[in-house]
Amino acid sequence: MSTVITMPQQGLTEESSVIAEWYVKEGDAVSVGTPLFAIETGKATFDVESEAAGTVLGIFAAEGDDVPIKAPVCVIGEPGEAFERPAGAAPAAAPTAPEAEKKPVVEAAPAATSAPAKSNAEEGVFASPRAKAAAERAGVDWHNATPTGAEGRVMERDIAALAANRGRTTIAAKEAAAEGEEEFEIVKNSGIRKVIAQNMHDSLAGMAQLSMTAYFDATELFAFRAKVKAMGEKLGYPNISINDMILFAVSRTVLDHPLFNAHFSEKETKIFHRVHLGVATNTERGLMVPTLFNADLKSLNMISREAKALSAACRENTIKPDQLTGGTITVTNLGNNDISSFTPVINPPQTAIIGVCSPEYRVRPGKDGEIEMYRAMGISLTFDHRAVDGAPAAAFLHDFCQRLENFSLLLAE
Amino acid sequence: MSKEQFYDPQQIFSEKDIHFEDIPVFSYQKTAKEQFESGRFTKEDLLTIWRDMRYIREFENMLLSVRTKKNFNGVEYMYTGPAHLYIGEEAAAVGEAFSLRPEDFVFGSHRSHGEVLAKGLSAIEKLPEEELKKRIEGVFNGRILNIVKEHCSETDTKKLAVKFFLYGLIAELFGRETGLSKGLGNSMHLFFVPFGIYPNNAIVGGSGPISAGGALFKKVNKEEGIVVCNIGDGSIGCGPVYESMNFSAMDQYNTLWEEGFKGNLPIIFNIMDNGYAMGGRTNGETMAYHNVARLGAGVAVNQMHAERINGMNPLAVVDAYDRKLPLVKSGEGPVLLDVVTYRYSGHSPSDQNAYRSREEIEAWQKIDSIQTFKAELLEAGIAAEEDFAALEAEVTGNIEEAFLLAVDETISPRMNFEKEPDAIEKYMFSNEKIAKMADREPDVLGPKEENSRWKKIQKKAHYAFKEDGTPVPASTVYSYRDAIFEPIFDKFYEDPTLISYGEDVREWGGAFGVYTGMYESIPFHRLFNSPISEATIVSSGVGYAMLGGRCVIELMYADFMGRAGDEIFNQLAKWQGMTAGQIKMPVVLRISVGALYGAQHSQDWTSLAAHVPGLKVVFPATPYDAKGMMTAALNGTDPVLFFESQRLYGKGDEFKTVPAESYEIEIGEPDIKRAGSDITILTVGATLYSAMKAAKELEEKYDISAEIIDARSLVPFNYEKVVESVKKTGKIVLASDACARGSHLNDVARNITELCFNYLDAPPVLIGAQNWITPCAELEKEFFPQAQWILDAIDQKIMPLGISKPAHNFTPVEQIRREKKGV
C-alpha cells in the first residue's frame, strides 16, 4: 500500500509552498522520519519528513515548483508497486531505479549482459563489516558515507573518503588527499539562506536606512542581573538576561514613539498599538526572527520565558511560519562578541531595528573632579528615513537609553 | 613387451572350439572315519574342528541374544550394532581355516565373524608359542592381554591367547576401547593382523579387489603365504568382484613378467554361498550362474580351478584347501571355491524371513554341521561324549567370561573424548614420513642415469622463460609432466616395495606421457598396465598398501572416479581409521583432470574427494609444486589423491626455477603466487592461470592490486595465509574448475567468512564451472571460469568496475534463478 506525501501546511495562512530542495530521488529507500524535501515559506525553509517506510516511487514536483497545500508531492511504497502520477505532475527529476530489477524473473536464461540487479536497494544501504569497523575507528557514521560497493554497499574505501572529508585522517593521509584537491568548494545555498539573502537585499534596496549609536550607563541593568543570578532561581524567576531586559525596555518605550512601532509603505504608515517584538536569533541554519507578540502587555518575567522558548524553537527548527511574521520592531543582539557599534538591517516593512552592542567600561567626570569608570552599553538604532526623520529617532534613542539607565523605575509601571 | 606378442589375424580367425573342463560338484565323498584311519586327521584335529565350529555358534548365539533379547545368560546388555550372524555356516569357515598358516591372510565380508574366529583359533593353534606370545603382547602395548590376564588365571599361552582373542573380539563388537581395533572396526570391519585377519568389509564384494591387492603384495614382494577372499554369492553380482578375479589372473603375469615373478596371484576366492543375497535368492532369482563355480570358466583359461564344495561338511572344505593351496602357491591360481552353506538366522535381526519357508530352514537345520559332525565322530568311535562335554564347557565358559569382561564399563571403557578429544581424530591420518617401506635393494632394469627420459630431463631448462624473458620452447622446458615423473622415478630406486600401475602406464607412458620412458628402467612386476578396471586399480592399491607396500596408481580421467567410488570413498579413505592406526595407507592415487573432451572426460571432481574424511587431496598447478608435493606424497604414509590437470602437462614453471634436487612441499600449505593488496583471489588447480590473467587486467585497467593464492591442497588445508591476506584486502574471490554447486571452495568461503567476518569488505565470491554438462571444446569458455568471469564477479559482487559487457552474470536475481532451476 503506497503512501502519498502531500504538501503540508506549516503555518495558518499559506496556500502553497515552494519546493526548495529534494533530498531523495525516485528509487531511494526511506524510512519514517527520513527528510524528503525542503519547502520554503516566506521566512524560512522546513524539512518535510517521510511518514512511511519504503521506496520513493514517484516525485511529482521539481525544485522551485510552487505546490498548493495538500497537493501530492511524492509517493512512497514497495518497489514495483503501481501508483498514479497526478495529472500535470512534473516528470521525475532524478533518474529512476533500473527497471530491469523490477521485472518478474523470466524463464529463459537472461543474457549475461543484463544489468546487475541491486538487490539490497529496497532494504536501504548496507555497510560491510570491515567498513563498519573502519567507521568506528575513524569516529564517523557510516550512514554518511557514499556507497561505492556492489549492491550499493558501503565499503572500507567509502569510510576512508568520508573521514578524509571530515579532516579526521592523519596528516599524511590529508596531504595525500590534498594533492589534486580543488582550491574551493561550492556549497549549494540552502533554502533559508536564499530567504535571508532575498530579505536583506530587499531591505537595503528598498529603504533609506540610517543608524545611530548611543551609550547608556548599564550599572542598573548589571545590578539587576546580579540580583537575578543571586536570587532569581530561588524565588522562582527565570534566568532573566540583559537581552530580556532590553526587550522589556523596548516594549515599554516604543509606544511613546509610535513611528518606530510601525510598518511603512509608499502609500501609508501602519502604526501599531501593540508591540510585537522581532527577536533576531542566530541558528546553525542562519538568521531567524521569531515574533514575541504583545510584548507591551507582558511582564519582564513572561518576556524572558517567551524569548527563550522562541529562540529554542528556532534552533530546533520547530518554529511555525506564523511565529516568523508580524513583528513591529526588531531587536538584534551582537553583545556577546565585543561589538562596539553596528548597522543592523531592518526587517521590512518595519521602520526600525535596535542593535544591542557589547558591554564595556567607559569613563566620565565624577565628584571632586575624579574620573569615574562605569559599565556602559551601546545601542545602535537603524531607522527608515523614509518613515521618520533623524531628530525623532535621536529622541527615541535618548529616551530608550534613559529608561535603561533607570531600569528599576520601568518595573514600577 | 606386449609388442613382442604378435596379434596374428591368420591365427585369430582360424576355426576351432573353445573347450571347458568339467566343473566338479561336491566331489568329496569321504567319511571322517576314512580320513581318520588314513591319517589325514588326528582325533585332536577333528575335535578342534568341532570345537571351533562350536565357538562360532556360541559367539553368534551370544550376539543374537544381546541384540534381540538384550540379555545373555541372565546378564542384561543392550547391543544395538549390526548382527549379520554366521549361524549355520560354521563348517565352511572352520574347514577353510584348518589348513591356512598364520602367514596366509583372510579378507572378509559383512558376515565374517565365523571366518575371523576360525582363522584366529587356527593361527593360535599353529603359531609357535614364543611367537604367539610376542604377537599378543604387542597389541596396543599389551593393554588387551593385561585385562585378560588380570581377570583369568590362565597360564597356558595358547589357552590365554584364545581368551585374549575372544575378549578382544567381543569388546570390539561392543565398541570398547579395549577391542582389537579400539572399537573403531566393530562387527562388520573386524581386523587383526597378528593372526592374519585382514578386514571384513561392510560393502558387498568390497574385499574382492582389496584381497587381490594383498595377493599382489605377496607376489611382488615375495612374501610367504596366500590370500583368501571370503565373499558371498551375492557379491558375484558386483562388478569389482569380476574385476578382481580377472586382475588376479591377467595373462601378463605369465607372458610378460620377469622370471621369478611369473605366475598368477596367490589368491583363493572363497565364495560363501549361502543361497541368499540378503533376501534375494541367488540361484533361482537374482543371478544367472546357477552355480557360482561356473564363473571361473568365464574368467580364466584355468577356469580358476573352480569347484562346488559342500560347506556343511568341514572335512569337504579342508579337502578342497588341501588340493587348491599347492596350486595357488605355485602361481597356478587364482582359485574359485563355491562353498555351499546356509544361514539359519536371518540376514540381520530385522529379517522376517519372508523370502523362505520354515520347512526350508528346518531341512537345513537337519544337516547342521555341528550336530552331524559330532554324530559322525561318535558313531565312528573317534571321540566320546566326554570329549565333547569338555569342549562344550570350554567354549561356553570362555565366551561367557569374555562377554562379562567386555560388558563391564570399568574394565572395558569406550573412548573418552573428554580425556582424549583426538581419540578418533588421531587415526584419520598416520602422517608419518617413511622414505622406504622395506629395506632391500629395489628391483630395477638398470641404473637411473641410463634412462633416456632421465637424461633428457637433466638437459631441460627448469624455468619457463629465458633470461631475455622469452618463453623456452616446450620441447626443452622442464614441464609439469616431468615434475611428476621425476619423484616417482626416483622413488622406484629408493623404495623396493613401490609399484605403479594403471591404464596404459607402461609403453604408452600413461595417456598423457607422464611415465614416458619409465619402462626402460622399471620391471613389469613394478610397473604394469592394468585392465580397464578402475575399482580394482584403486582397491588393489588399498590391499597392497595395507599389507605394507607403497604404490602409485592412476585414474586416466577424474571422471572415472565414479567407477571407483566405493574403492576411493569407503576403502582407501577408511581403513587407517577403522583399524585404529594399525595399518598405514601409503597410496598415491594420481587422477588426471581432463579438458576438451566433453561431458564425461572434463570434470574436476576434487570436491567429491575433499568431502570424504580420510583422504588427502592435492592439486598442484606448477612444475615446482607438482614435484615437491609428489615427493611429499611419496614419502608419506597416507592416501593422497593427487589431481593433475591436462591443461598443464606441457607447461614449464612460470613462477620460479624448479630445483634439480629433490625437495618436499608440505601438503596442506597454500602458496602466494602473486602478492597484492586490494583483493585476494584463491584458486585451485589450473584456474591459477586465469586468475593471473585477471590480476594483470585488474592492475592495468582498474589500478587494483590482486593477491593470488594457489590452494595447492584441499585437504588438509592451512587457512592462516588466506586469513592473513583477507584481513589485509577485505575481499576474496575463490575460483576453480569444479562445478559451482557443491564446490569445495564453498566450504573454504564459509570458513573464511567465519574466520574473517569483521574484516570482510564484501562477501567472499565463488566462481566455479557451470552446473551443466561440459560441452565440446569450442564451447568450454562458456562452461569453465574465465579470467573475465573473475572481473565480472568483482564488478557485480564486490565493487563495480564499470564493466559494460560482462561474460558471466553473478547477480543475485540470476543466482536465485539458477538455483531454483537446479542448474
Interface residues (C-beta under 8 A of the other chain):
Chain A: E101 V105 A109 P110 A112 T113 S114 P116 A117 S119 S128 P129 R130 A131 A133 T148 G149 A150 E151 R153 M155 E156
Chain B: G730 F757 N758 Y759 L760 D761 A762 D792 D795 Q796 K797 I798 M799 P800 K805 P806 A807 H808 N809 F810 T811 P812 V813 E814 I816 R817
